[in-house]
Amino acid sequence: MTAEQTLSGTIPEAGRLDKVLADCTGLSRERVKALIQDGKVLVDGRPAGSASGKAQVNSSYSIHLPPPDDPQARPQDIPIVVAWEDEHLIVVDKPAGMVVHPAAGNPDGTLVNALLHHCAGGLSGIGGVARPGIVHRIDKDTSGLLVVAKSDVAHEGLARQFADHSLERAYLAVTQGHPMPPAGTIRARLGRSDADRKKMAVLPDTSSRGKHAVTHYRTLERLDHCALVECRLETGRTHQVRVHLASIGHPLVGDPVYGRPSSALRPLLRELGFHRQALHAAVLGFIHPVTGERVRCESALPADMRELIDKTGHSNR
C-alpha cells in the first residue's frame, strides 16, 4: 500500500482555511475539512483548529494524506475520447451529459469509472477515494477538455498551476443576445447565492465571502438573437463563465440555472432538443508537471452546438 504523503507550502492569500487550502492543493473542500478534523493539517507547525478558521498570508501549512483506500468507483468500459496521454496524465474530451466523478445520484457511468478502466486503476490517489486523479472539473452538461493525473507528482504539479492560474483555458459559448461591448473583461466576485445555495452569484467587491474571478470574452460571430463568444479564464471558479455572462445580461443559451430562453429562441431549442448550457471547453494548455514540456490541446465544437450555430446563423446580422 502507498505510504502516507505530505503536501506542504505557504498560504498565498487570506480567507477561510478550508477554501484556501483546497485552492492551494487541488483537494476538495470536503476532503480538507475531513483531514482537519482528523488532525492531519498543520499550520505553522500546529494542528489546525477549525476548517472555518482564518488563514493568514505567508503561514506555512502541511497536510498529511493517509494512503488512499481502494477506490469505491468500479472500472467500467465506457468509451472516452483521449486528446493527449502519457504515463503521468491524460487529457480527455468529455461529452456533455457525463458526470466527472461518482456522487449521490450518480454512483457509476462517470468519467472516473471510464478512466479506472482505461488506465487500469492507475490514477493519482491524492484526491481521495471518490475522486481518483481528478484535479479539476467541468459541469455535467458542459463538454470539452479535462486533464486527469495518473501519478501523485503530476497531481501536485497540476494543482499548483490551477492554484496560480497559469494554465491556458478557453471556452466557446453561445450567449443570448449580442454582448456589448463585443469584447471585454468581467471582473466580479463569485460566491454562493443567499437565495439558493446550489447556485453561484456575483457578490459585492467588498464582500468577505466568495472569490475574485476574471473572465476575458470576445464575440466571434453575431448570430440571430445570439452570439458565439470565446471566454478565456484568468481564474477558474465554479460556474464562472455561466454566472459572469449572465451578470452582463447575456446568459448562455440553454442554461437551466442562470437564464431562461428568450421567446425568439424557445421554438428553436424545442426543435433541436437542446437542453443544456451551450458551453464547451475548447482549449487547455499547461506545463507538463514532470517533463516540463508545454502541452496544448484543442477540441472542436460538438455536433449539438454546431447545429445550434448553423440554425441561428443564417439571418441578417
RASUL-V798701 format. One record per helix or strand of 2 or more residues. SS is the DSSP state (alpha for helix, beta for strand). FROM is the first residue (numbers start at 1). TO is the last residue. Records with the same first field share a line. If there is no record, write none. Layout:
BEGIN
SS: FROM-TO / FROM-TO
END
This chain:
BEGIN
beta: 5-10 / 15-16 / 41-43 / 46-47 / 54-55 / 60-65 / 81-85 / 89-94 / 143-149 / 168-176 / 183-187 / 189-192 / 200-203 / 214-222 / 226-233 / 279-287 / 294-298
alpha: 17-25 / 29-37 / 111-118 / 129-131 / 152-163 / 240-247 / 263-272 / 303-311
END
